[in-house]
Amino acid sequence: MGYIELDVIDQPKRIVVGIDLGTTNSLAAVFEDGRPRVLHPEGQSGIVPSVVYVPAEGLPIVGANGKAHAVDDPKHTIFSIKRFMGRGLSDIEDDLSTLPYDVRETERGLVQIDLHGKTWTPQQLSSLIIGAVLEKVRVATGGAEVTGVVITVPAYFDDAQRHATRDAAKLAGVDVLRIVNEPTAASLAYGLDQKSEGTVAVFDLGGGTFDVSVLSIEDGVFQVLATNGDTRLGGDDIDRTLVDLARTELADQVPAETLTDPAFLQAARLAAEHCKIALSKDPEHEMHLSLPGLNWRRTVTRAEMESLARPLIDRALACCKRALADAELEVADIEEVVLVGGSTRMPLVRSAVQEFFGREPHTALDPDEVVALGAAIQAHVLTGGTRDILLMDVTPLSMGIETVGGAVAKMIERNSTIPCSHNEGFTTYAEGQTGINFNVVQGEREMAADCRSLGKFELKGIPPMPAGMPRVAVRFALDADGMLTVTAKEESTGALASIDIQPMHGLTDEEVETMLSAGFENAQEDFDRRRVVDLRTEIGTMMAAVEKNMAAAEDALDQETFEDLLAAMASGQAAQKSDDLKTVQSARDLLETASTPLAAVLMDSVVKQAVSGKKLDEV
């Protein structure tokens, strides 16, 4: 018997990981031996600072080594890039004065950063950070192959920001299995760690964003009841209060151009961050700025910093109130509060959260690691791991279609469980209309002008028919990543149009922050405006039908009835220019009453034509 000698080559281990792509730091975790764990090379941290340094020659340097160049080459050391994902220049204009590097905009309106004559998008820079995280994974696992990732985003990231995050992962060469909201991921890690059931609030204050989610945990089912947040609230903003303190005190001591110099801005930001972290342990700390021609020292007390930061924390607590209201819960219904994000290490944050919820928050899990741990759990579930966990997330803001007159027909309400879909029928407004333009919007207001447009598309090929006759089915489908697809189909012809929403800009940071509160504050006014628009649209349709049959009305109706119809038409014409709800409602009701005899005449005529020349048994 002969034998063939075989060279057996060990195949690399194949794994899926969870990645927390953070504003300040990023890291990865894997689920092994029944638990998630953060991946890190032996003797090293698993955390990668979310900083990219791009030198004039050579490859970009990511992480701690890149951060080391923040002061000596500030114009080419990029930090907090997550805040620019899916943004346009107008969205970040409040940040521009504090940025040491040059920012421009593409023709499509997306942010780009100019580094040594080459432009970089936030997606490209974020992909470098993801790549550095994956390199840590490779070293920590002895060369394992990452076949897929679950990546986390703030719950209040809009569609554009989620697309940008997925694109960054794609540029880094990894397949995204799912995009998960950060507080939801944290709840998975908490639930697995505690084997808990009940109602939990996750308070997530990171480097660049704040989110709060209220969840129900029962028998392995993690159901998000409501979420709220602020995409311009995080540790960066707390740092900025200390930077502003330094700039104010130095205003009379140094030239004005020094306070906008890139090296000063980077040094001040790093000094502020260091001071803030130290004050979480010490009652006071010296903030120190040392630059050519400048050696400034200032002792900052914890009480002083907390006074500066308190308005920011109050904004976070206001989000908590809204989340509880949306979940239809009271503070007393919350059985556990989980803190997530490095900024929750601040004593002020912990005491404010404890005071608001009336209970000491859960701090056993590392706030820097808990999101990555939860993402690893979800990655394990999605690849055939434990079936004992089911995650049910929600969408934070409503989505809909702009209708005639500028009103919004809401298709998916905020805090709807995802994935989800909704179908609704629409029709044409004008005679012989052969196409419909759709404007997809996001927000809580009743008028499209007060919401944010996500994208526009046109359905063509509608056969010319009387107004109101075509039947167009519109479908909104929101996937498990929170990304939207809209389709429109004319039923008689099968004409179809669709759009994967890929907006030029997502929601601006300020709009996200104020959208829900504005919806509540303007609820009655919005409802009245919406009602006026709908009534004027209805009047227009009725008047068009009457005008089309005016000759028949004059022939068939008695003189008094015909004059009532003419008066109602005049009233309707005037109401089309009115914004008063009572006036428009009255004109609509008058026109309906006055046109009813004409409708009866027309219906009688149609019936007579239908039965003309037919025998009784044929009818």
Secondary structure, DSSP 8 states (H G I E B T S, - for coil): -------------EEEEEEEE-SSEEEEEEEETTEEEE---TTS-S-EESEEE--SSS--EETHHHHTTTTTSGGGEEE-GGGGTT--GGGGHHHHTT-SSEEEE-TTS-EEEEETTEEE-HHHHHHHHHHHHHHHHHHHTTS-EEEEEEEEE-TT--HHHHHHHHHHHHHTT--EEEEEEHHHHHHHHHHHHHT--EEEEEEEE-SS-EEEEEEEEETTEEEEEEEEEETT-SHHHHHHHHHHHHHHHHTTTS-GGGGG-HHHHHHHHHHHHHHHHHHTTSSEEEEEEEETTEEEEEEEEHHHHHHHHHHHHHHHHHHHHHHHHHTT--GGG--EEEEESGGGGSHHHHHHHHHHHTS--B-SS-TTTHHHHHHHHHHHHHTT--SS-EEEEE-SS-EEEE-TTSBEEEEE-TT-EESEEEEEEE--SSTT--EEEEEEEESSSSBGGGSEEEEEEEEE------TT---EEEEEEE-TTS-EEEEEEETTT--EEEEE---SS---HHHHHHHHHHHHHTHHHHHHHHHHHHHHHHHHHHHHHHHHTHHHHHHHS-HHHHHHHHHHHHHHHHHTT---HHHHHHHHHHHHHHHHHHHHHHHHHHHHHHHTT--GGG-
